[in-house]
Amino acid sequence: MNEVTSRIDLNDFAKSVNSTPKQVLQNMEELSKTDFVRKTGGGYGITEKGRTLLRAHSDVPEGMEFVFYLGIGEPTSLKAKSLKEFYEQIKTADIHSVEFHLYRNDFENWIKAVINDNTVAEEFAKIRATNEFGETLREEILKTIETKYHLSPTG
């Protein structure tokens, strides 16, 4: 759906997502209950909440992934190609890696430059200013992303 940028016939859309028109309509009805899409005239349109969620799931350009390090010259095996992956990696990353990146402004800079979200970058700066460490720090970062991008803490 994130690739559809203009009006499209229901049958054409159903075909493009390997579904039937009836299944598409059922899915759209369910999505409209969550405020990700809304009924507009004879069709459906994506809401701002829906655009935000799609942005979280969209891959960043190749070479712009976030690579987690424990320290300078100490990469981990964790990498994030989207904000959703970044969120999931924060959940399991070694807490020293999370602290390392937050206090070097790495998260803030990546969010600004690659995700193009100054609001979340500013929230990360506020978290950094609290001088929190450990799991409290991780929880604050996750909560910030969950709130803005409508991501679920359970998956």
C-alpha positions in Angstrom: 0.0 0.0 0.0 2.9 2.4 0.7 3.7 2.3 -3.0 0.3 3.5 -4.1 0.5 7.3 -4.4 -2.6 8.1 -6.5 -6.1 6.7 -7.1 -6.1 3.1 -8.1 -8.9 0.8 -9.2 -9.9 -1.8 -6.5 -9.4 -4.7 -8.8 -6.0 -3.5 -9.9 -5.0 -2.9 -6.3 -6.2 -6.3 -5.2 -4.2 -7.9 -8.0 -1.1 -6.0 -7.1 -1.2 -7.3 -3.5 -2.2 -10.8 -4.5 -5.6 -10.6 -2.9 -9.2 -10.5 -3.9 -11.3 -7.3 -4.0 -13.4 -8.7 -1.1 -10.3 -9.3 1.0 -9.0 -5.8 0.3 -12.3 -4.2 1.3 -12.3 -6.3 4.5 -8.7 -5.3 5.3 -9.5 -1.6 4.6 -12.5 -1.8 6.9 -10.3 -3.2 9.7 -7.6 -0.6 9.1 -10.2 2.2 9.2 -11.1 1.1 12.7 -7.5 1.7 13.8 -7.3 5.1 12.1 -4.6 4.1 9.7 -6.9 4.7 6.7 -10.2 6.5 6.3 -13.1 6.2 4.0 -13.1 9.0 1.5 -16.0 9.2 -0.9 -16.1 5.9 -2.8 -12.7 4.7 -1.6 -10.1 4.8 1.2 -7.2 7.1 1.9 -4.2 6.7 4.2 -4.2 9.0 7.3 -1.3 10.8 8.8 -1.1 8.0 11.4 -0.9 5.5 8.6 1.8 7.5 6.8 3.8 7.6 10.0 3.6 3.8 10.5 4.6 3.2 6.9 7.6 5.5 7.3 8.7 3.4 10.3 8.6 0.2 8.2 10.2 1.7 5.1 13.9 0.7 4.4 16.4 3.5 4.4 18.7 4.0 1.4 21.4 1.4 1.1 24.5 2.4 3.0 22.5 4.5 5.5 21.6 1.7 7.8 22.3 2.1 11.5 25.2 -0.1 12.7 25.5 -0.7 16.4 28.9 -0.5 18.1 30.0 -1.2 21.7 32.7 1.4 21.3 34.9 2.9 18.7 36.2 0.1 16.5 33.9 -2.4 18.2 31.0 -3.2 15.9 28.3 -5.6 17.0 26.3 -7.8 14.6 23.2 -5.6 14.9 22.1 -3.4 12.0 18.9 -1.5 11.3 17.6 -0.9 7.8 14.4 0.8 8.9 13.1 2.6 12.0 11.1 -0.5 12.9 14.3 -2.6 12.8 16.1 0.1 14.8 13.4 -0.1 17.4 13.6 -3.9 17.5 17.4 -3.8 17.8 17.2 -1.3 20.7 15.2 -3.9 22.6 18.0 -6.5 22.5 21.2 -4.5 22.0 23.8 -4.7 24.7 22.9 -1.7 27.0 26.5 -0.5 26.7 25.9 -0.1 23.0 22.7 1.9 23.6 24.5 4.2 26.0 27.5 4.6 23.7 25.4 5.7 20.8 23.0 7.9 22.7 25.7 9.9 24.5 27.6 10.4 21.3 24.5 11.8 19.6 24.6 8.9 17.1 20.9 8.0 17.5 19.9 11.7 17.2 22.0 12.3 14.2 20.7 9.2 12.4 17.1 10.0 13.1 17.6 13.6 11.8 19.6 12.8 8.7 18.2 9.5 7.6 14.7 9.2 9.0 14.2 12.9 8.7 12.5 13.3 12.0 13.6 16.3 14.1 10.9 15.7 16.7 12.2 12.3 17.7 15.8 13.5 17.5 14.8 16.3 20.0 13.2 13.7 22.3 16.5 11.7 22.2 18.4 14.9 23.2 16.0 15.3 26.1 16.6 11.7 27.2 20.4 12.3 26.9 20.1 15.3 29.2 18.6 13.2 32.0 21.9 11.3 32.3 20.0 8.0 32.7 21.8 4.8 32.1 20.8 1.1 32.0 17.4 -0.2 31.4 15.7 3.1 32.3 17.5 4.6 29.3 16.4 1.8 27.0 12.8 2.1 28.1 12.7 5.8 27.5 14.1 5.4 24.0 11.6 2.7 23.2 8.7 4.6 24.6 9.6 7.7 22.5 9.6 5.6 19.3 6.4 3.7 20.2 4.6 6.9 20.8 5.6 8.7 17.6 5.4 5.7 15.3 2.6 3.7 16.8 4.7 0.6 17.3 3.7 -2.1 19.7 6.1 -3.0 22.6 5.1 -6.6 22.1 6.1 -7.0 18.5 
